[in-house]
C-alpha cells in the first residue's frame, strides 16, 4: 500500500458471524489530501467500512489500509495514532470534566495542547463542567476537539451532526469546516447537504458494493441540465405552452422546471413563448446537487 494513499480497500469482503455479508469484494481508495464522503442507504456497508478502518473489525477477505499501513499489520498502531476519529456515538466518560477528557486524549496520543484546544473550540467556559452536564451540541464539540487535539493527518467523521438540533448542527458544522481544512478527511453521513459543503469526492455504497466513486463536480456535470422558469401567467399555462413545443415540464411551487440548458436553449425558447403571449420573467439554470445525484443513482 502506497504512502500516498490515505485510505484503501482492496477486494474487501466482510461477513459477520450471523452470516450477513456487509461488504462484497469492495475496492476504493482516497489519496492523501482528499476530502471524501461515504454515502449509502441503511445497510449499504458504511458503518462496517468505518469500523474496519478503526481496527474494531477485521476483514473476512482482502486488505484495508490506513495511511499506507495494513490494518492487520505492524505499522497500523502508528497510522492509527495519526488519525482523529469523531464517532457516531460520543462514547464519553460522563463523570470527567471537559479538561480532564481532553487531557486523557493528550496522554493517549502523547501530544497536544489542551489549553489551546479549549480556546480554539470555544470550550473555556465549560472546561470544569462534567461531560454529562453539557448539551448535545457542546458534547459533539468536545468530541471534535478531542479528535483534533493531536493534530492528526487524517480525520474519520462518522455522522458528526447526527441527533443535533438545527442550531447545534450549524455550530458543529462550522467547527468541522475549519477542522478539515488542509487535512485528509473521510465523512460518513446521511446529511447530503453537509457532505456537499465539506467534501470534494464521493463514494456511494449499496448492498455492500461500490455503486460509484467520483468527484462531486464530475457527477454534477454528468447530470442533465435543468432550468427554472416563472411567467406572469399561471404555471399551468406556461406548462401547456411548453408541451406544445415537445418539452415535458415539472411544476414546482408556482414555477416550471424544464430539462433544458439555459445558456444554449433558453433564448429561442423565451422568444417563442413571448410571441405566444407567455411572459417569462425568471429563467434560472439549476445546478445539480449531491442529493440529486444520490437519489438518481440509488433509484437506478
Secondary structure as GFF3:
##gff-version 3
##sequence-region A 1 300
A	DSSP	beta_strand	5	15	.	.	.	ID=ss1
A	DSSP	beta_strand	21	31	.	.	.	ID=ss2
A	DSSP	beta_strand	35	39	.	.	.	ID=ss3
A	DSSP	alpha_helix	46	54	.	.	.	ID=ss4
A	DSSP	beta_strand	61	66	.	.	.	ID=ss5
A	DSSP	beta_strand	69	70	.	.	.	ID=ss6
A	DSSP	alpha_helix	76	80	.	.	.	ID=ss7
A	DSSP	beta_strand	83	86	.	.	.	ID=ss8
A	DSSP	alpha_helix	98	109	.	.	.	ID=ss9
A	DSSP	alpha_helix	114	120	.	.	.	ID=ss10
A	DSSP	three_ten_helix	124	126	.	.	.	ID=ss11
A	DSSP	three_ten_helix	131	133	.	.	.	ID=ss12
A	DSSP	alpha_helix	136	148	.	.	.	ID=ss13
A	DSSP	beta_strand	154	158	.	.	.	ID=ss14
A	DSSP	alpha_helix	166	179	.	.	.	ID=ss15
A	DSSP	beta_strand	184	188	.	.	.	ID=ss16
A	DSSP	alpha_helix	192	198	.	.	.	ID=ss17
A	DSSP	beta_strand	201	206	.	.	.	ID=ss18
A	DSSP	beta_strand	209	215	.	.	.	ID=ss19
A	DSSP	alpha_helix	216	222	.	.	.	ID=ss20
A	DSSP	beta_strand	226	231	.	.	.	ID=ss21
A	DSSP	alpha_helix	235	243	.	.	.	ID=ss22
A	DSSP	beta_strand	250	252	.	.	.	ID=ss23
A	DSSP	beta_strand	255	258	.	.	.	ID=ss24
A	DSSP	alpha_helix	262	275	.	.	.	ID=ss25
A	DSSP	beta_strand	280	286	.	.	.	ID=ss26
A	DSSP	alpha_helix	290	299	.	.	.	ID=ss27
###
